């Protein structure tokens, strides 16, 4: 009997040792992944086939859609591909840089975040059931919106209305 229990526990122990990173999200259905399907524009025959650009690796296809451009257009904006700061945003940029700007801040933050995730990922690999390890690693840095709104309301600050907090005890 002990031998059968030991044999049945070995696969569980081995499965708990696998480390698949912080974002270990598994699909919940057997159907196709709708995010792998990318819609394209309808094919069109150009008037002059000799005027077509020479194909190059990494170059966009004429039928490829731009998700960023379509998203900006959907929200009523226009895609600005220039690198200059628009005149309407100059005051904002000047105000945000009033205390000085650290050069290479993105690389510095990316490196410190990678070190943080590596440090937090050491002991998250020992799980029997699949969990979202990303949320576990950043749990102490997560802001509880409801308690923060209540704190501001109790201090007399003006806060917008928000939906009531769900009670998850009875799920």
N, C-alpha and C positions, 0 to 999 in steps of 0.2 A: 504494500500500500504506500509506503514511504517512497519507494522507487517511482511509482506512478505520479505522485505529487511532485517529486523532484524533476521528473522529465517534463511535466506540464509547466513548471515554473521557469525552466531554462529559457524557452523562447521569450517569455515576458521580461526576464532579466536582460537578455541580449537586446531586445527592442528598446528598453529604457536607456541603453548606453549609446544609442545613435544620436548624433547631434546634427540637426539640419538647419542650424542658424536661428536667429531670433524670430524671423517671420516665417513660422511653420504653419501655414494655412493650407488646409486640404479642401478640395472641392466637395460639396455636400450632395451633388447629384451625379447621376451616371450620364447625363446628356452632354452635348457639345459645349465647349467654352465659348460663350458669345463674344468675349473680348479678343479672341484670336481671329475673328472674322473682321476684315477691314473693307468697308465698302469703297468702291472706286467710281469715278465718273464714267459715263457711257463712252464707248469707243467712238471716235469720229475719224472719218477719212479726210486727211488734209487735201487742200486744193493742189498743192505742188509737193510731190514726194521728195524732190531734190532739195527743198528748203528746210527739211527736218534737221535738227541738230544731231551731231554725232553722239552716239551713246557713250556714256562714261560711267565707270563704277561709282556708286554712291550718289549719282545725280538723280534728281526726282524725275519720275515718269510723267508724261503729259496727263495720264488718267489718275495719278495719285492725288488724294485729297490732303489738305493741310488741316489737321485738327485744331491747331492753335489759331490759324486765321479764321476758321469757321466759328470757333468759340468766341473770339473777339467780335466778329461780325454779329453773332447771335445776341451779344449783350449791348449792341449798339455802338461799338467802338470801331476804330479802324487800325489795322496793323501798321505800325511804324517800324520800318526796317533800318532807319538811320540810327547812328550811334549817338547823335547829339541829344541833349536834354531838351524836351519841349519847353517852350516859353512859359506855359502854364504850370510846369513843375519846377521851375528854377528856384522859386522861393522855398519850396518844400525841401529840395536837395540842399540848399544853403543852410536851412535851419537844422537839418539832421546832421550836418557836418560841422556844426558850430563848436563842438568840443574836440575836434580833431578826428581824423580818420586813420585807422590802423591799416597799413598796406598788407595785402595778402590775408585778410580776415577770413575769407571763405576757406582757404586751404588750412588755416590754423584751426578753425571750427571743425572742419571735416576730419582732421587728424585727431583732435581731442574727442570727438564723438566716436570715432573708430576705436580708440583706446577704451572709452567708457563701455561700449558694447562688448568689447573683448573681455573686459573685467567682469561685466555682468553675465556674460555668456558662459562663464566657467562652470557654474553650478546649475544652470538651467537645463542641462542635457539629461538630468536624471528625472524623467517623467514617465509614468506608465500610460497615461492617456494624453492625446494630443491637446496642446494648449497654445495660446498666442504668446510666445515668449517675448515679443516686442513690447506688448503691454505690460508684462511683468517687469521687464528691465527698466522701463520709464515710468513705473507706477508712482514713485515718490515725487516725480516732477510734473505729474498731472494735476491740473487745476480742477477742483470740484466746483462747478459753476453754481450750483444751488447754495452751498454753504457760503461761497464768496458773495453772492447776491444778498443773502440774509445778513452777512456781516456788514455790508454797505448800508442796507436798509436800517439795521439797528444803530448804525453810527449817524443816521440822518441823511445819508447821501441819496440822490435821486437815481433810481434804477429802473430799467424798462421791465415791463411785465414779462413773465416767462411761464411756460406750462408747469403744472405741478409735478413734483418728483414722483416717479413710479415706485411703488413698493414692491420690491423683488422677493420679499420673503415668502409669498404665496404662489410662486411660479412652479 
